[in-house]
């Protein structure tokens, strides 16, 4: 998102603040495989330059998408990315914060009203989510009937933490544990990670931390995978929950850490000596696989027939390519076969 860098480096203080908020807001859409449109980026620039307010940005987006009848699934996901980005940018530029479960629910409501049916509502059923980083397994989330009491308990414990007795690194790791636990409760049916990230940023600012926005803007998929690894254990797979990856993310975010944030290193089957999917530091990906990945970045919900048509191959070849890319850790299926979509894993 270098499109905002000119404002961050050479703009007024107001332009810099708005640019950082937009950069983070758009970057956070990657946790759910979403990409903002060029229309949003150009509209965001008008807001940064002071030509329109954030409220006007939201109104323009509403009008823009109302005019696009008969939208395809990919356009609907872009609409979600655009509208949620504008709402995140609005919240991040507001000088307000309240440390409470109600504020967390309010953030979710503001981000997803009109997008998800249950915006701002605690999920009324139990869930599982297949995770690429867990080789298709799921984190165990809080039982839906325990969410309210668990949230209240975690907030109470965090509120009683004596940060005056902790040094900077200890404080960051304590905050890291709280955010990790908050995410694992998974209060919402959808949009949980983006809501948790926005709450975390607001909470960290309430401490007076200077936040490196590039960490969220450029590593939001790493942030989500790190939360997964911090909350997953399997006796049979000999995998233990580890906060290390999340701590690295937060140390970079808050303390100027220089940890390399590589998604592949969090995969539960990763070993440093592995030759695949990397060979001599280069991804071993065929030209057909690269073409398929490009199409899926543009249209994550494309059917096998559509993919075959787009890349000029047979459906059988598409099945072989998706299977190969999945094995290489470059592609993962989210939300099942019927209503799911493909997530292209960007390995750094």
Number of C-alpha atoms within 10 A of each C-alpha: 13 8 12 20 14 12 21 19 12 10 16 13 12 14 21 19 17 25 26 22 23 29 25 26 29 27 25 30 24 25 19 18 18 23 21 21 15 10 12 22 18 12 20 25 19 15 20 25 16 13 11 14 15 20 12 13 19 20 12 15 18 14 10 12 16 10 10 10 7 8 13 12 13 19 16 14 20 20 23 20 24 26 23 25 26 23 20 23 23 21 19 22 16 9 9 9 14 12 15 14 16 13 14 20 19 15 21 27 18 17 26 20 13 12 15 15 11 17 22 22 14 17 18 14 10 13 16 11 14 16 18 24 23 20 15 12 14 18 20 17 19 19 16 18 13 11 19 14 10 17 21 13 12 17 16 13 11 16 12 9 13 9 16 8 9 13 9 14 14 12 16 21 19 17 20 22 18 17 20 21 19 22 23 20 20 24 30 23 19 17 19 17 23 24 24 20 21 22 23 18 15 21 17 15 15 14 9 8 15 12 17 17 19 16 20 25 21 17 21 23 22 24 23 23 21 25 27 27 24 23 19 19 18 12 7 6 9 8 14 14 13 17 18 14 24 25 22 20 24 24 21 19 20 18 17 12 12 11 13 11 20 14 21 24 14 21 18 17 13 12 12 7 7 10 13 16 17 15 10 8 9 10 14 14 14 11 9 15 19 13 13 19 22 14 16 20 18 14 21 22 20 20 15 16 13 15 22 18 13 13 15 12 13 14 16 11 15 23 13 13 18 20 13 15 21 19 14 18 20 21 20 23 19 19 14 11 9 6 8 13 20 23 23 20 21 14 15 9
